[in-house]
Every structure is written in C-alpha cells, then in structure tokens.
Amino acid sequence: MCGRYYVDDETAREIEKLIRQVDEKIQKAENIHLQTGDIHPSEVAPVIAADHNDLCCRWKRWGFPGFSGKQLIFNARGESALEKKMFKESAEHRRVVVPATWFYEWNKNKEKNIFYREGQPILYMAGFYNRYQDEDRFVILTTVIESMKPVHDRMPLLLE
C-alpha cells in the first residue's frame, strides 16, 4: 500500500524536463512549477497521462471518493483492479504514470520506511484515474513483492 510519496528538487526538475519534452504546448501555455515535499492522499499532484496519443503532464487529485462519503480510496490492488466495478473502466482506459523520488511504507511498529531506486532520480508508479464531480482523481496500483514483506505486504507497482 502506498499512503505517501515524495518529490525532491532534483525529481521536480526531471519532471519539468520531461514535461517540456513530451508536451511543449502545455509548457508554453502554463508556467509549470512543481511543489516539492510529501504528497498526501487528497492532494493535487502531477501525473503523466495520454492525451490524444501524446504524453502530457496533468494535475489530478490523489484518491477516489469512497462508498460512505468519508472514505478516500487512494490505492488499487493490481491483481484485482480489473474485477472491481469501481476500477475496471479506468484501469482499462485511463492509465497514468505517477512520478516520485521515493515512497513510504509503515511497518507493524508504525515506523516510516523510505523506498527508492539507487542511481535513479525518479520512480514511476502505475496508476489510473476517473472523473468525479468536476475533477479528475487518480489511484496508485499496488502489488505484492516478497522482499517487501518484512516492512509491509504491498507496495506501488513500479514501471521501468
């Protein structure tokens, strides 16, 4: 499960460079400056999405509204997302890549652990989005990795 991730200054610069490379029109139209620090569920964050077969950066809110109105669903299990009514269509048609420097997981003792890729400034997490009321919202796909089990039973699905 991914409940928080982080973007540092170097990653923000890399994302800005990627934005310029994949969508120069948006970069010219908007002065994009990414805020750095922890990204929490319910916050707006940049994701990379397809727009008419071109990649571009879009701002979307992290988390789907839950069933009771008070819940926030910010992760989806990769192995069952296509079976869930809430996720199926989005997972099939509205995929995104969520860039981050690292992500956090908490162990059973509620100690925060940071996970990153050594030698790589950006992690790319798999996700998808849907439209709720007047805004797009995304979730991060999670998976089970045996090497993570001492800390947590799930982690974001990382893309190469």
N, C-alpha and C positions, 0 to 999 in steps of 0.2 A: 504494500500500500504506500502511496506517496502522498503525504499530507503537507509537504512544504518543499520548495526548491529554491535555489539561489542563483542570482545573476550578478557576477562581479564586473568591474570596469572593463577588463580585457574581453570578457564574453560579450558585454554590451557593444563594444567596438566591433567585434567579429560579426555580431548580428546586424549591426548597422551596415557593415561592409557587404554582408550577404543580401540585405535588403536592396542596396544600391545595385548589386549585380543582377538580382532576379526581377527587379521591378523599378526601373529608373523613373518611370512616370509618376509613381506614388512618391518616391523620394523627392522629386522636384515639386510636387504639389503640396506635400506636407513636410514640415521640418521635424523629422522624427528624432527624438532623443529619448533613449530608454532609461528609465529609472533603475538603479541597481539596488540590490539587497534581497531580503527574503520575499518570496511570492507566496501568499497565503490563499487558501480556498476562499472564494467570493470576491477576490480582487481581479481587476482587469490586467491582462498580460498579453505580450505579443506571441503570436503563433505564426507558423508558415503554412499557408494553405494554397490550394489551386484555385485560380480564378480564370475561367475560360481557357484552360490548359496552360496558363502561365503561373509560376510560383510568385507569391507576394506575401508581404507581412500584413497581418490583420490583428486588431486588438479585439480580444474576446474575454468574457468573464469566465473564471475558473469555477465550474460546478453547475450541475443541473439541479433545478429545484426538486426536492424530494416529494414523496407522496403526502406527507402530513402538512406540508407547507412550511414547516420549521426546519426540516432536514435539508442538507446540502449533499448531493452525491458528486464527489469530485474524482472518483476512480471507477474504472470498469474492469472486471476480470476478463483478460484476453481470451481465455478458453471458453467463456460462455456469453460474451457480448452479443454475438450473432443470434443467440437463442432468446434474448431478453427483448420484450416489446419496446422498452424504453430506449434501447441502444441500437437495435438491428439496422434500421434505415440509415441512421447517422454513421454507423461503423462501415456500412457498405458504400455510402455516397459522399460523406463529408469528413474526410480524414484531414488531420493536421499533424504537424511536427512541432513539438514544444521544446525550444532551445533553453538550456540551463547550464550553469557552471557545475553544479552538483545538486544532489537531492539528499534529504534527511530521512532517516528511519529511527524510530524509538524502540529500544529493546524492552524486555519484560520489567526491567527496573526503572523504566521511564528515562533512560539516558539517551541523549541525542547522538546519533552516529551519522557522519557525513560520508557520502559515496561519490566518487568522481573517477575520471579516467586519467591516469597519469600520462602526461605528454600530449593531452588533447584539451584544448581550451573550452570546447563545447560538448555537452551531451545532447543528444537528440532523442526525446521521448515521444513515443507514438500516442496519438490521441484522436479524437473526433469531436465534432460539435453539432449543435442543433439550435434552432431559433426558439426562444421563449419570450413571450410578450414582444418587446421591441428590441431585443438584443440577442446576439449570438453568445452561446455558452459552450465551453469545452470540458471534456474529462480526459484524464490520462489513463491509458491502458496499463494494466499491471499483469505480471506473470509470476510464476514460481521458479525460483532458482535455488538449487540445493545449497550452494555456497553462502547464500544469504540467511539461511535458517537459524544460525546462532543469534542473529540480531532480530530478524522479522521474517514472517512466512511469505511475504510478497514484496515485489519491487516494480518500478516502472519498466515497461517494455522499451529497451533501448534500441535505437536504429543505428546501423553502420553508415 
